[in-house]
Amino acid sequence: VSDTAARLAELEARGLRRRLAPPVGRDLSSNDYLGLAHHPEVRRALIAALEQGVPHGGTGSRLLTGEHPAWRALEERFARWQGAEASLFHATGFAANSGLLPALVQPGDRVLSDALNHASLIDGIRLCRGARVEILPHLDLPAVASALAAPWSGTTWLVTESVFSMDGDQADLPTLAALVRQHHARWIVDEAHATGLYGPTGAGCIEESDVRDAVFASVHTAGKALGGAGAFVVGSRDLIDWLVQRSRPFVFSTAPAPFLAHGLDAALTLIQSDPERRRRPRQLADRLRVAIAGRLDPGASSSHILPVLVGSVDRALHLQQHLAGRGWEARAIRPPTVPEDTCRVRLVLHADLDEAEIDRLAADLLAWAAP
Ligand SMILES: Cc1ncc(COP(=O)(O)O)c(C=O)c1O
């Protein structure tokens, strides 16, 4: 048996071997929070762009032949929405985070990172050669305060998500903003799960908390509420110009196909013009949290992401199967995505679900909890 086969068998034995499976059932799992991945207006915009001859191939890095006015226009629009000077689109959020951090952090700097930050932030931090890295307990404000207060001769970077992807809980942005101002730290905020849902115009939690001035760089994925793929890094004009020089996934990757910019532009218009759609996922999650209170454990979730924490891999897979049998598409989340013994079924409430479905879902969940 080859080494790889043996390692696969070991994963299998622990219930941790993943298989690729297309979704089946009513969607409680995808990150298409606002239902824009299938929206007809986005489709129309994409088709119109193709028919007008906007390229469907990137042709080269944006530093070479891949530069196209559609991306520039979209980046400028996105930056205005975020109340920032500029933005730069990357082909994925993973590319954005793994390019941003090593482009900015220098040897002798210090990086403070929340323990539950996404793998793309972790990998970005791993690429920061010569920096000191401190992993802080999840959402522990006293730990952030004391780490920031410790003297450090280089630059200190604080890295956090605003809404956490697997727990659906939220960083206290106003308090973190006060701390980074007080200690002159540079703050990187990943708004992957907040963009399109939070804030008066849907720009995200930075907008909702009115802390843009304290943020050095924010990252906004387009594969979630925007219903497409890719990610905007947002910040000052100098920051963005620096990333054009030094974000390796940006520099050394083929540009995303220009016609896709027209789809994201249409998605932005839909998001900005429809506050009701933006509010729905969180309203529905509140309804579900109330319905299962005291019977199932949603952790500290306060957003449209509602994990049902069940502990073991077996229990998480069992709940996934129970829900599948009742027509729901929901996925067990297991290590290494989440720590050992915190397995869960991650429920995502989408704008196109209705109240009756939430009540039926609550009944199905409670039937599992007390069969
Ligand atoms: C917090 C966070 N940042 C970044 C990413 C990566 O984004 P993408 O899927 O566009 O690569 C994800 C999820 O995929 C995420 O949850």
The ligand as an SDF file (V2000), in Angstrom:
LIG
                    3D

 16 16  0  0  0  0  0  0  0  0999 V2000
  -13.1130   34.1770    6.3790 C   0  0  0  0  0  0  0  0  0  0  0  0
  -12.7650   33.6900    5.0280 C   0  0  0  0  0  0  0  0  0  0  0  0
  -11.7810   34.3000    4.3440 N   0  0  0  0  0  0  0  0  0  0  0  0
  -11.4250   33.8900    3.1150 C   0  0  0  0  0  0  0  0  0  0  0  0
  -12.0550   32.8310    2.5120 C   0  0  0  0  0  0  0  0  0  0  0  0
  -11.5780   32.3790    1.1720 C   0  0  0  0  0  0  0  0  0  0  0  0
  -12.3590   32.9130    0.1740 O   0  0  0  0  0  0  0  0  0  0  0  0
  -12.5040   32.1700   -1.2350 P   0  0  0  0  0  0  0  0  0  0  0  0
  -13.5040   31.0790   -1.0390 O   0  0  0  0  0  0  0  0  0  0  0  0
  -12.9540   33.2420   -2.1630 O   0  0  0  0  0  0  0  0  0  0  0  0
  -11.1640   31.6270   -1.6020 O   0  0  0  0  0  0  0  0  0  0  0  0
  -13.1030   32.1760    3.1830 C   0  0  0  0  0  0  0  0  0  0  0  0
  -13.8820   31.0470    2.6290 C   0  0  0  0  0  0  0  0  0  0  0  0
  -13.8190   30.4860    1.6460 O   0  0  0  0  0  0  0  0  0  0  0  0
  -13.4530   32.6070    4.4700 C   0  0  0  0  0  0  0  0  0  0  0  0
  -14.4190   31.9900    5.1590 O   0  0  0  0  0  0  0  0  0  0  0  0
  1  2  1  0
  2  3  1  0
  2 15  2  0
  3  4  2  0
  4  5  1  0
  5  6  1  0
  5 12  2  0
  6  7  1  0
  7  8  1  0
  8  9  2  0
  8 10  1  0
  8 11  1  0
 12 13  1  0
 12 15  1  0
 13 14  2  0
 15 16  1  0
M  END
$$$$
